[in-house]
Every structure is written in structure tokens, then in C-alpha cells.
Amino acid sequence: MTIVTDNQLELGFNGLAGRTGSGRRQGRIARAAWWFGRMRDIVDHAMEAPGEPRPEQIWIPGATREVKV
């Protein structure tokens, strides 16, 4: 026997069923609102561009030191 469903299945933990109905939906909406609010804050407080780049270490040909024993 095959059961076909178009709904998302959710599992509970420790034998506890998940919240049902609008309580679960409201929880998701609240978490999404919090997350997107945090992302907006991060973008709003992001720096435009750093002033000076960090110094770059370059390789100078012929400047190697070898210890000869």
C-alpha cells in the first residue's frame, strides 16, 4: 500500500509531537523576522571599503638564504 501526500512531514523528539496549526506558523514567522532583521542590521552596519590594503609580502629574486654545511 502506498500513501501519497503533498504535505511536509514533521517528526517530534522524545515522543513529543511538534506544535500544530498557527502556533508553529507563528514561530516560523517570528524566527524568520528575527533572522532577516539581523541580516538587515549587519548590512546597515557594514563598512563601505577599507582605507589601505594590508601590506603584501612579495618574493624578491636572489634574496634566498641557504645554510651550507
DSSP file (Angstrom, degrees, kcal/mol; ACC not computed):
  #  RESIDUE AA STRUCTURE BP1 BP2  ACC     N-H-->O    O-->H-N    N-H-->O    O-->H-N    TCO  KAPPA ALPHA  PHI   PSI    X-CA   Y-CA   Z-CA
    1    1 A M              0   0    0      0, 0.0     2,-0.5     0, 0.0     0, 0.0   0.000 360.0 360.0 360.0 130.3    0.0    0.0    0.0
    2    2 A T        -     0   0    0      2,-0.0     2,-0.6     0, 0.0     0, 0.0  -0.939 360.0-156.9-113.8 130.8    1.4    3.4   -1.0
    3    3 A I        -     0   0    0     -2,-0.5     2,-0.5     2,-0.0     0, 0.0  -0.935   9.2-160.2-108.1 122.8    0.3    6.6    0.7
    4    4 A V        +     0   0    0     -2,-0.6     2,-0.4     2,-0.0    -2,-0.0  -0.877  15.0 173.2-104.6 130.6    0.8    9.8   -1.4
    5    5 A T        -     0   0    0     -2,-0.5     4,-0.1     2,-0.1    -2,-0.0  -0.990  30.9-161.2-137.0 147.2    0.9   13.1    0.4
    6    6 A D        +     0   0    0     -2,-0.4     2,-0.2     2,-0.1    -1,-0.1   0.369  68.8  96.8-101.7   1.5    1.7   16.7   -0.8
    7    7 A N  S    S-     0   0    0      1,-0.1     2,-0.3     0, 0.0    -2,-0.1  -0.591  82.0-106.9 -93.1 154.0    2.2   17.9    2.8
    8    8 A Q        -     0   0    0     -2,-0.2     2,-0.4     1,-0.0    -2,-0.1  -0.618  32.9-133.8 -77.0 134.3    5.6   18.2    4.5
    9    9 A L        -     0   0    0     -2,-0.3     2,-0.4    -4,-0.1    -1,-0.0  -0.727  21.2-167.1 -90.2 138.8    6.1   15.5    7.2
   10   10 A E        -     0   0    0     -2,-0.4     2,-0.3     8,-0.0     8,-0.1  -0.980   6.5-150.0-127.6 140.3    7.5   16.6   10.5
   11   11 A L        -     0   0    0     -2,-0.4     2,-0.2     6,-0.1     6,-0.0  -0.823   9.4-140.1-107.7 146.4    8.9   14.4   13.3
   12   12 A G        -     0   0    0     -2,-0.3     2,-0.3     6,-0.1     3,-0.3  -0.595  17.0-124.7 -96.8 165.4    8.7   15.1   17.0
   13   13 A F  S >  S+     0   0    0      3,-0.5     3,-2.2    -2,-0.2     0, 0.0  -0.873  83.4   6.0-111.9 145.6   11.6   14.4   19.5
   14   14 A N  T 3  S-     0   0    0     -2,-0.3    -1,-0.2     1,-0.3     3,-0.1   0.825 131.0 -59.6  55.7  35.3   11.3   12.3   22.7
   15   15 A G  T 3  S+     0   0    0     -3,-0.3     2,-0.5     1,-0.2    -1,-0.3   0.536 106.9 130.3  74.8   4.4    7.8   11.3   21.8
   16   16 A L    <   -     0   0    0     -3,-2.2    -3,-0.5    -5,-0.0    -1,-0.2  -0.793  54.5-134.1 -94.1 129.6    6.6   14.9   21.8
   17   17 A A        -     0   0    0     -2,-0.5     3,-0.1    -5,-0.2    -6,-0.1  -0.496  27.6-107.1 -76.5 151.0    4.7   16.0   18.8
   18   18 A G        -     0   0    0     -2,-0.2    -1,-0.1     1,-0.2    -6,-0.1  -0.216  47.2 -78.6 -70.2 167.2    5.6   19.3   17.3
   19   19 A R        -     0   0    0      4,-0.1     2,-0.3     1,-0.1    -1,-0.2  -0.371  54.0-146.4 -64.2 148.0    3.4   22.4   17.7
   20   20 A T    >   -     0   0    0     -3,-0.1     3,-1.0     4,-0.1     4,-0.4  -0.764  45.6  -3.0-117.0 162.1    0.4   22.3   15.4
   21   21 A G  T 3> S-     0   0    0     -2,-0.3     4,-1.4     1,-0.2     3,-0.4  -0.252 121.1 -10.6  67.0-141.6   -1.6   24.8   13.5
   22   22 A S  H 3> S+     0   0    0      1,-0.2     4,-3.1     2,-0.2    -1,-0.2   0.738 125.6  67.8 -71.5 -23.0   -1.0   28.5   13.7
   23   23 A G  H <> S+     0   0    0     -3,-1.0     4,-1.9     2,-0.2    -1,-0.2   0.921 104.4  43.6 -61.5 -43.3    1.4   28.2   16.7
   24   24 A R  H  > S+     0   0    0     -3,-0.4     4,-2.1    -4,-0.4    -1,-0.2   0.911 114.9  49.7 -66.3 -42.4    4.0   26.5   14.6
   25   25 A R  H  X S+     0   0    0     -4,-1.4     4,-2.5     1,-0.2    -2,-0.2   0.915 110.1  50.0 -63.9 -43.1    3.4   29.0   11.8
   26   26 A Q  H  X S+     0   0    0     -4,-3.1     4,-2.6     1,-0.2    -1,-0.2   0.875 108.8  53.4 -64.0 -36.9    3.8   32.0   14.1
   27   27 A G  H  X S+     0   0    0     -4,-1.9     4,-2.4    -5,-0.2    -1,-0.2   0.910 110.1  47.0 -63.3 -42.1    7.0   30.5   15.5
   28   28 A R  H  X S+     0   0    0     -4,-2.1     4,-2.7     2,-0.2    -2,-0.2   0.915 112.3  49.7 -64.7 -42.8    8.4   30.2   12.0
   29   29 A I  H  X S+     0   0    0     -4,-2.5     4,-2.6     1,-0.2    -2,-0.2   0.909 111.5  49.0 -63.5 -41.7    7.4   33.8   11.1
   30   30 A A  H  X S+     0   0    0     -4,-2.6     4,-2.3     2,-0.2    -2,-0.2   0.913 112.8  47.0 -65.0 -42.5    8.9   35.1   14.3
   31   31 A R  H  X S+     0   0    0     -4,-2.4     4,-2.7     2,-0.2    -2,-0.2   0.906 113.4  48.7 -65.4 -40.6   12.2   33.3   13.6
   32   32 A A  H  X S+     0   0    0     -4,-2.7     4,-2.8     2,-0.2     5,-0.3   0.919 111.1  49.9 -65.1 -42.3   12.3   34.5   10.0
   33   33 A A  H  X S+     0   0    0     -4,-2.6     4,-2.1    -5,-0.2    -2,-0.2   0.912 112.2  48.1 -62.5 -41.7   11.6   38.1   11.1
   34   34 A W  H  X S+     0   0    0     -4,-2.3     4,-2.4     2,-0.2    -2,-0.2   0.943 113.0  48.2 -61.9 -47.4   14.4   37.9   13.7
   35   35 A W  H  X S+     0   0    0     -4,-2.7     4,-2.3     1,-0.2    -2,-0.2   0.938 114.2  44.0 -60.8 -49.9   16.8   36.4   11.1
   36   36 A F  H  X S+     0   0    0     -4,-2.8     4,-2.2     1,-0.2    -1,-0.2   0.844 111.3  55.1 -67.7 -32.0   16.1   38.9    8.4
   37   37 A G  H  X S+     0   0    0     -4,-2.1     4,-2.2    -5,-0.3    -1,-0.2   0.921 108.8  48.2 -62.7 -43.5   16.2   41.7   11.0
   38   38 A R  H  X S+     0   0    0     -4,-2.4     4,-2.5     1,-0.2    -2,-0.2   0.919 111.0  50.4 -61.4 -44.1   19.7   40.6   12.0
   39   39 A M  H  X S+     0   0    0     -4,-2.3     4,-2.3     1,-0.2    -1,-0.2   0.887 109.5  50.7 -63.9 -38.5   20.8   40.4    8.4
   40   40 A R  H  X S+     0   0    0     -4,-2.2     4,-2.8     2,-0.2    -1,-0.2   0.916 110.3  50.2 -64.2 -41.8   19.5   44.0    7.8
   41   41 A D  H  X S+     0   0    0     -4,-2.2     4,-1.9     2,-0.2    -2,-0.2   0.917 110.5  49.7 -61.0 -43.1   21.4   45.2   10.8
   42   42 A I  H  < S+     0   0    0     -4,-2.5     4,-0.3     1,-0.2    -2,-0.2   0.921 113.5  45.2 -62.9 -44.4   24.6   43.6    9.6
   43   43 A V  H >< S+     0   0    0     -4,-2.3     3,-1.0     1,-0.2    -1,-0.2   0.908 112.2  52.1 -66.3 -41.0   24.2   45.1    6.1
   44   44 A D  H 3< S+     0   0    0     -4,-2.8    -1,-0.2     1,-0.2    -2,-0.2   0.837 115.3  41.3 -64.2 -32.3   23.4   48.5    7.6
   45   45 A H  T 3< S+     0   0    0     -4,-1.9    -1,-0.2    -5,-0.2    -2,-0.2   0.307  87.7 120.7 -99.5   8.9   26.5   48.5    9.8
   46   46 A A    <   -     0   0    0     -3,-1.0     2,-0.2    -4,-0.3     3,-0.1  -0.421  69.1-110.7 -71.9 148.0   28.9   47.0    7.2
   47   47 A M        -     0   0    0      1,-0.1    -1,-0.1    -2,-0.1    -2,-0.1  -0.533  17.4-136.7 -77.3 145.6   31.9   49.1    6.3
   48   48 A E  S    S-     0   0    0      1,-0.3    -1,-0.1    -2,-0.2    -2,-0.0   0.990  73.9 -31.9 -65.9 -61.2   31.9   50.6    2.8
   49   49 A A        -     0   0    0     -3,-0.1    -1,-0.3     0, 0.0     2,-0.0  -0.957  65.9-104.3-159.6 141.6   35.5   49.8    1.9
   50   50 A P        -     0   0    0      0, 0.0     0, 0.0     0, 0.0     0, 0.0  -0.376  27.8-133.7 -67.8 151.0   38.7   49.6    3.9
   51   51 A G  S    S+     0   0    0      1,-0.2     0, 0.0    -2,-0.0     0, 0.0   0.999  83.1  17.4 -69.0 -69.6   41.1   52.6    3.5
   52   52 A E  S    S-     0   0    0      1,-0.0    -1,-0.2     3,-0.0     2,-0.0  -0.874  80.6-124.1-107.9 135.6   44.5   51.0    3.0
   53   53 A P        -     0   0    0      0, 0.0     3,-0.1     0, 0.0    -2,-0.0  -0.370  39.0 -92.7 -70.6 158.0   45.0   47.4    2.0
   54   54 A R        -     0   0    0      1,-0.1     2,-0.0    -2,-0.0     0, 0.0  -0.353  53.3 -88.8 -65.3 151.3   47.2   45.2    4.1
   55   55 A P        -     0   0    0      0, 0.0     2,-0.5     0, 0.0    -1,-0.1  -0.336  42.5-134.4 -61.1 143.3   50.9   45.0    3.2
   56   56 A E        -     0   0    0     -3,-0.1     2,-0.5    -2,-0.0     0, 0.0  -0.864   7.5-134.8-104.2 132.4   51.6   42.3    0.6
   57   57 A Q        -     0   0    0     -2,-0.5     2,-0.3     2,-0.0     0, 0.0  -0.743  29.7-170.1 -85.3 125.8   54.5   40.0    1.1
   58   58 A I        -     0   0    0     -2,-0.5     2,-0.5     2,-0.0     0, 0.0  -0.745  23.5-114.8-115.5 163.8   56.4   39.6   -2.2
   59   59 A W        -     0   0    0     -2,-0.3    -2,-0.0     0, 0.0     0, 0.0  -0.859  22.5-154.9 -98.5 125.1   59.2   37.3   -3.3
   60   60 A I    >   -     0   0    0     -2,-0.5     3,-1.6     3,-0.1     4,-0.0  -0.899  21.7-125.6-102.5 116.2   62.5   39.1   -4.1
   61   61 A P  T 3  S+     0   0    0      0, 0.0     0, 0.0     0, 0.0     0, 0.0  -0.323  91.7  17.4 -60.5 138.8   64.5   37.0   -6.6
   62   62 A G  T 3  S+     0   0    0      1,-0.1     0, 0.0     3,-0.0     0, 0.0   0.491  95.4 104.7  81.6   4.0   68.1   36.2   -5.5
   63   63 A A    <   +     0   0    0     -3,-1.6     2,-0.2     2,-0.1    -1,-0.1   0.153  46.0 122.8-103.7  19.2   67.3   37.0   -1.8
   64   64 A T        -     0   0    0     -4,-0.0     2,-0.5     1,-0.0     0, 0.0  -0.537  51.0-145.6 -82.1 148.9   67.2   33.5   -0.6
   65   65 A R        -     0   0    0     -2,-0.2     2,-0.4     2,-0.0    -2,-0.1  -0.959  14.7-172.4-114.2 125.3   69.5   32.3    2.2
   66   66 A E        -     0   0    0     -2,-0.5     2,-0.7     2,-0.0    -2,-0.0  -0.958  19.5-137.0-117.7 136.4   70.8   28.8    2.2
   67   67 A V        -     0   0    0     -2,-0.4     2,-0.5     2,-0.0    -2,-0.0  -0.823  20.0-160.9 -92.5 118.0   72.7   27.3    5.0
   68   68 A K              0   0    0     -2,-0.7    -2,-0.0     1,-0.1     0, 0.0  -0.877 360.0 360.0-103.2 126.7   75.7   25.4    3.6
   69   69 A V              0   0    0     -2,-0.5    -1,-0.1     0, 0.0    -2,-0.0   0.401 360.0 360.0-107.6 360.0   77.2   22.8    6.0
